[in-house]
């Protein structure tokens, strides 16, 4: 890093010194890793605005006698304001505004940030209009600096809401934008896009009174006017077609003439131009008088599970399940951490309940979500999914139970056998300064070349972030690129989230990777960052269907003067709207779904916390940023699911599924909801639920009103379902708003 400071021998020289043309600036070429730092006292022109090591109510204090000043402040000096106990009516009150002028900087594009910002400061770029900056908002944005240089004004106009006192102005830092073409585009093995070869996903559930509800998938390969026939067969009887004419309006059917007391088998065939296709796979059921909304897979023991990966493990075109158990979590943060009482186990089951294998993650992986990311996906295109894990070796625990040493791997297991087929090194701990921050790990799958599913692994959330991208071929992982926040500058540091999304945001056919408040382009360079810090939730999809492309809804954990809840253009990172009030800590998963048929687009819900991290203020926004409600008691967010016949999602509240505008399906769900996905039947979603000793798949038996392509064939939706096996679970989004189609 180039250190920009005046050559000075005493405090007295600071008043007469002028900015220096730094020799190191001439001697070395400027790179993306070399931010230009200007000390505030060197480049602020109205030097009569401060005194040296003396406080007053009307001037700044050029302070160098603070205890441990060399460690706390750049060059050991900071400009300290008078105490600000309440907001001042104008910048003329208190100490004079500081006018900073920087001339000796090459023209170009720079990320600009301030040092020393803790309590609020007032910032102006024209000397007339002011905005509050505080905490993580020290990042000012991306600026084009011309031949006249850069200037700004700083004032002590605003008071801290929780901790009033003096404010600090230490330095201005300019980070040149790195070359966006410094890394090559990814070229994977796939000639055509690798996609799951899905079957019909036929499901049969008792609908009460001896009736049977049957549902199946509409696939992308189906022609627009395809019809379907539904067949039932029972022991000793031939197959019977149940519909008089091919079904073209929906992909479901209610059989009111099922045979009680015996197994009824249902399958469907396509009908096109009068020709009938091959029969689908079979769904089996023994009809009952009592309705039941779920299928059950019996687990190996009286266990509950925390995460579930959904993918085809044996190549039969139907989804299988990989669970991580038990359903318990330890957070690395020092106030929440405790020693792991046992190890995590990973188990695989076919959709018919067949148990395949168990893998013990061992003592090298502590028992918490952040230590143990998992994704399940077909990475090599052979039709059978792999299981991807973070793994270690042996028992490297410290005496207190923390794991801070030992080998760490990205491990690939064969999905059918559980055998290791490849491994690579996980991003190392070395760059992290504490255990909590080093223990945050995530994964996702992104089509970086538009064809090849690539595995993305990440370490870090709150400050340092390291990412690596891999391609998997049988028996081998090939590294495609690696990235660190150091490459891009301060706006990318600490922008990580509790989930990673993959989506093609710029329309080039290649997926970008969402770290959180920042996005990496497909070839592993920064695309954009809003610079707001760590979001507790972020949803990527067609939130506002009136706009082209995708949007991102953010709930930002870090304290914000404004925009703690905001909507951002996914292609550019431009903030489209945001809440214009301060937020303390917008928490947990929030909600982003189309729940209100009277309001176009998706609705967005978040809750801010009080000083004890309890839900205090809550907002439900429409897609344009209007506050629809602030009186809802949904805590930090609810699960949502496409359940009945309309294009809105319903809310899951306790054991009930409810409609936002009224209506309730009571006592429907028992257990802990682990995921939401369209895994069976028509386009409506299933709830993946952990009940003791069971994996339950809750599915609707409400007759549909229309038919839609299986949601799992929407690339964005499928990528969101994939990451439900790690991190915070958030509802999957879609490339197009369903109610706007």
Secondary structure, DSSP 4 states (H G I P E B T S, - for coil): -B------SSGGGGGT------HHHHHS---TT--EEEEHHHHBS-GGGEEES---SSSEEEE--STTHHHHSGGG-EEEPPPBSS--SSTTSSSPPEEEEE-SS-SEEEEEEEES--S-EEEESSSS--EEE-GGGGEEEEEEEBTTBEEEEEE-----SSS-B--EE-EEEEEEPPPTTSSPPP--S-SS----------EEEEEETTEEEEE--B-TTS-TT-EEEEEEEETTS--EE--SS-B-S-SEEEESSPPTTSEEEEEEEEEETTEE------EEEE--SS---EEEEE-SSS--EEEEEEE-SSSSSS-EEEEEE-S-----STTT----SS--EEEEE-TTS-EEEEEE--TTS-SSGGG--EEEE--SSSSS-EEEEEEE-S--B-TTS-B-SS-EEEEEEETTT--EEEEEEPPPSTT-SSHHHHT-EEEEEEETTSSSEEEEEEE-SSS--EEEEEEEETTEEEEEEEEEGGGT-GGGTT-EEEEEEEE--SSSSS-EEEEESEEE-TTSSEEEE-----EEEEEEE---TTSSS-EEEEEE-S-BSS-SEEEEETTT--EEEE--S-BS---S--EEE---TTSSS-EEEEEEE-TTS-EEEEEEE-TTS-EEES----TT--EEE--SSSSSPEEEETTEEE-TTS-EE-S---SEEEEEE--SSSSS-EEEEEETTEEEEE---SPPSS--B-GGGSHHHHHHHHGGGSSS------SS-GGG-
